[in-house]
Amino acid sequence: MVQRTRGRSPAAADRGASALEYGAVLLVSALVIGVLAASSVMDTVAGETRAAICRLFGGDCEAAPPSAVPALSECTVHQNLDQSTTGRKIIAIGDQESETTQVDSNADGSMAVTTSRSSGTGIDLEVGLGGRVGGAGWGVGIGGGVLWTGEDQRQVVTRSRRELEEYEEAYRRRGLDMIDDHGGYFEMAADEDAMAEFEDLPLQVAGEMDLPATIINADGTSAFVEVDGSVGSEDAGTGLSGSLRHEETRLLGTSEAIEADGTRVHGEYYAATDTDTARIGLEMAPQPVVGAGYDLTWERVGGNVLHVEYDDDGDPMRVTAVNTSEWRVGRGGSLLLGFEGERGSGGGAGGGVLVEDGDVTVNTTSIEIPPDRRADVADELSAMVDGNLDERLQGRRTIAELAEDPGATMTRQHYQAEGETGRGGAELDLGIEWFDFGTSTSNRSMTLDEAHYRDPATGEWQRWYSCERSSGPAAEGGNGGTP
């Protein structure tokens, strides 16, 4: 006898599946979706899906455009900045020095480290007027000045913190060897060829390690104007003070870069920064030589950077324009030891700490200029740096036209920022401000809050999800990825 077996339907077969099996399927599905969501795939799937549906129903379809989503290397998810500044003034001559280290942690795990040094010397003038009404005193002052400033920047992009440490160690060791070979730094500085090689050393070491690096040397001016006022009660030992300050810095220079493949690139660099600061403070002086204060500050910083890089024929091949808008609100306290003499003379020394919060918006436009258009736009882009007003406006229009090309990338990233600044200083007034010295050390950080990019095919701004989802604890720690 032959025994027959009856086949079961798919639905009947599924009845035997356990909850554990279904859970495993859901877990695998969730992992796949998570991987896709963290990548740029999800940013482009909508366009590909529309094109597939169009082809399915026989419409007049265009091929799906190449992905317009920027590379994750262009997405900075966290930034940490350390800066120290020292300023001195003797009568009407002032100078200032500053050192800055900025670490950008990018969404692809890389990190860009920029170190800069700037110094300036110039004129710093201030005049004031004051008086007393009853038991209260008042004073107003106005000042301003111009500093002729120079700045040197060095940036290297590494794939991890360990690689950064290896680069810094190799650069330091090579630099010391060069100094020893010439019998000392001052002996080497007397040799122009040796100094040129020493200044190029950061690019040489980066090229040997296949790392992108850039050196920028720029000069310019920094001008400021400041108005301050105060009113207080001598009997109560308290007073209010406030100030408004506007500062503009303009820098123009050149850049030398080496790309990851070893290609050398020459460029021009232009930077403009405007800073507006408002401060109001409460001062308390229970003793003639002891004082304390509490300050509230508001600050707006706007910056524009234009970087044009050239090919072997001297024509512009790449343009990067960065616009930064930053707002800060600070509060902090200070202590002062000082004295007051006759006829407005006095002096003192003190220090304090200022804690700040704010937000930063960074707009970046990166343009790869097609070879057949480079010669045509060379003069217009050069005018952006050193031309007159009309020529600069024409340069802006040229950049706007180039930004419409498919090869252009436009991003907008918004950050939450926080920081802390320690300040100290001393001054001496003998009828006029005879001597003034100040120093500050600050640490600021910002973490990505929201990111967008512009789709060149439609001209519309889209959420940059793959950039936002890359912002995590590792990036916020500033390690730039795995060691």
Buried (B, 14 or more C-beta within 10 A) or exposed (E): EEEEEEEEEEEEEEEEEEEEEEEEEEEEEEEEEEEEEBBBBBBBEEBEEEBEEBEEEEEEBEEBBEEBBBBBBBBBBBBBBBBBBBBBBEEEEBBBBBBBEBBBBBBBBBBBBBBBEBBBBBBBBBEBEEEEEEEBBBBBBBBBBBBBBBBBBBBBBBBBBBBBEBBBEBBEEBBEEBBEEBEEBEEBEEEEEBBEEBBEBBBBBBBEBEBBBBBBBBEBBBBBEBBBBBBBEEEEBBBEBBBBBBBBBBBBBEBBBBBEEEEEBBBBBBBBBBBEBEBEBBBBBEEEEBBBBBBBBBBBBBBBBBBBBBBEEEBBBBBBBBBBBBBBEBEBBBEBBBEEEEEEBBBBBBBBEBEBEBBBBBBBBBBBBEEEBBEEBBBBBBBBBEBEEEBBEBBBEBBEBBBEEEEBBBBBBBBBBBBBBBBBBBBBBEEEBBBBBBBBBBEBBBBBBBBBBBBBEEEEEBEBBBBBBBBEEBBBEBBBBEE
